[in-house]
């Protein structure tokens, strides 16, 4: 039997804005240890083999950061804190229920457009 693939990938934005930039940041002095908290919590619960946390750069939703994307499902969580991450792990990752109150607003993260449809919109 092969090594099973992870059931979930959690992509946590670890991009910090350069000092003096007007754009908000997913990583600042108050939020810099959120990724570590995510990984440690998954380890403590014995889930690290089936839930893979991944550090990413910018996912273009900086104004509602810190954010993370849970796959499968394209679920983006915004305005993260350690407490929210604990709840997301318990309710979504373990319980199978998307935590709607922490999901990014639909106007910032609507349904995806297929590449074929995008090409039609662009007249190609």
N, C-alpha and C positions, 0 to 999 in steps of 0.2 A: 504494500500500500504506500502511495506517495505522501508527501508532506501536504496536509490540507492547506488550501489558500485561506487567507483571512476572510471572515464573514463581513467585516467592515474595514474601510480605510477612513481615517479622520485627518483631513488636511487642515492644519492650523496655520493661519497666516502669521509669519514671524518678521514681517517687514516693518521697520521703524522709519518714520519720516526723518530726513536730515534736519538738524536743529535750524529753527527759523522758517521752516516751510509752513505754509498755512494749512496744508492738508492734515486732518487728524491721522492718528497712527494706531496700528494694531498692537504695537509694542511700545510701551513707555515705562518709566520707573515704577508705576503702580501695577502694570500688567505683565511685566517681563517674565514672571515665573509661572504664567498660566500653562504654557506647554509642558513644563516640568511637572506641574500638578496633574495634568491630564495623563501623562505617561506613568507617573507614580501610582495614581489611582487605578489605572488599568492593571498595573503590575500587582498591586495589593489585592485586587479582586481576582487575580489569576486569569485575566482576559488577554494579556499581551500577545499570546500566540494567535488569537483569532480576531483581535482588533488592533490594527496597525496605525499608530499615530505618526503623522508625517509633517515635518516643518516645510512650509512653502513660502514663496515670496508673494508679492501683491496679487490679490484677486479682484481688484478694482471695486471694492465696497468699503473703502477706508473710512467713510463718514459714519459708519455704524459699527466700527471695530471695538474691541477685538472680535474677529469672526473665525468660524471654522466650518468646513464643508464635510458632511458625512455622506459617504458612498457605500452601498448603493442608495439611490433615492434622490440625489442632488439636493439634500437638505442643508441649507445654510443657516447656521445659528449666529446671532449678532449680539453685541453688547455683553460679551461674556465676562463672567466672574468665576472664581473657583466654585462657589456654591451652585451656580447654574450648570457648570460642567458636571458636578456630582449628580445633579438631578437628571441631566441629559444621559449620562451613563446608566443610571438606574432605570429611567423610564423608557428611553429610546433604544439604547444599545442592548440592555438586558431584557426590558419589558416589551419591546417592539412597538412602542407608541411614540410618535413624533411629538415633541414638546412644543406645541403650537405657540405658546406665549413667548418663546425665545427665538422663533423663526423670523428671519429677516422679512420686512414688509414686502408684499407682492409687487408693489410699484418699483421696488429696487431689484427684484429677483423673480420675474415672471417666468412663465413656461418657456422652455428653450425653443429656438427656431432651428429646423434641420438645415444642414449645409445646402441641400438641394433647394429648399425654399429661399434661403438667403441669396443664392445665386440668381433665382428668378426675380427677387426684389431688386437686385442690382442690374437686371436686364442682361444677364450673361447666358 
